[in-house]
């Protein structure tokens, strides 16, 4: 499942290298992809989980170079924990998303939050970090998490899309922190940009961003129609809806799917299309 690239440095563009963390799973695909931007003076994006061999792999890839910044798109445990080890070994500042410590013990289809993340600098939308020959601009993309950022590499019209847009699957939007309304607005924001390529944290690079975003929006609108149709048939309980809509999915994943359906329902409720009575949902 790790395609043999775990721990190896891979050149994916003149200014971009990639190191794959050894954390493959049904939810991380081949693992978390850490990106290195620049030459000589570099930025490290999404240093990954707290796995010492991965940190050692990053440092080995950067022998003779200096890490100017360690950037995190968001604070799930497969993205930000290694920032601390990397900082301890290099002294580089941790910058990027805001800290987020949320007690969320529900069934997830992604990793839990990193409560120990402490950035030296929080980037707001459009803030920049730069080094020799590169500039990274923060692009606020809440939805997957409330603190999610993408990073645009201006010199290459490239976007490091974290988990907001992945190359192998749709992202998880799980309440209470995941927000479908914000997620859809963030997709629309990316549709207004002119990025040439996306480098996601999981899965292959996306060289057709416009078409890929259109597919993601269509998928979510299709799921929304399924939910509204179920409510129209009087099927107002989330577990029943999930059994019908996710019949081809491993039942062990159904609890996480229920949270995705809940995210859609909360979005629809905010648009006054549905309402709830206890744990039963119905058309408004």
Number of C-alpha atoms within 10 A of each C-alpha: 10 14 9 9 14 20 21 16 19 16 13 12 11 10 16 19 19 24 25 28 28 19 20 17 13 10 16 21 17 23 25 27 29 26 28 25 24 22 19 16 18 24 25 23 27 27 31 29 23 19 16 12 12 23 23 15 17 24 17 14 18 17 9 9 14 16 23 21 22 26 28 30 30 29 29 22 19 26 28 29 24 22 27 22 16 23 15 11 11 13 15 19 19 23 20 30 27 22 17 19 12 12 11 13 7 13 15 20 20 19 14 17 22 20 16 14 23 19 20 13 13 16 20 16 15 13 14 16 19 16 17 11 13 18 18 23 20 23 24 22 29 24 27 24 27 20 20 25 29 30 29 22 22 13 11 16 13 21 27 26 26 28 29 25 28 23 20 15 14 14 20 24 28 27 21 15 18 20 23 27 18 18 23 19 14 18 19 15 13 21 16 9 11 12 19 14 18 25 27 24 30 24 19 14 19 22 15 12 20 17 12 17 17 13 13 18 16 12 13 15 14 12 16 17 12 15 24 20 14 21 19 12 11 13 17 20 17 21 16 12 20 21 15 11 16 14 11 8 12 8 13 8 13 18 16 20 26 22 24 25 23 20 22 23 23 20 19 20 17 12 12 11 14 17 17 15 8 7 8 13 20 21 19 12
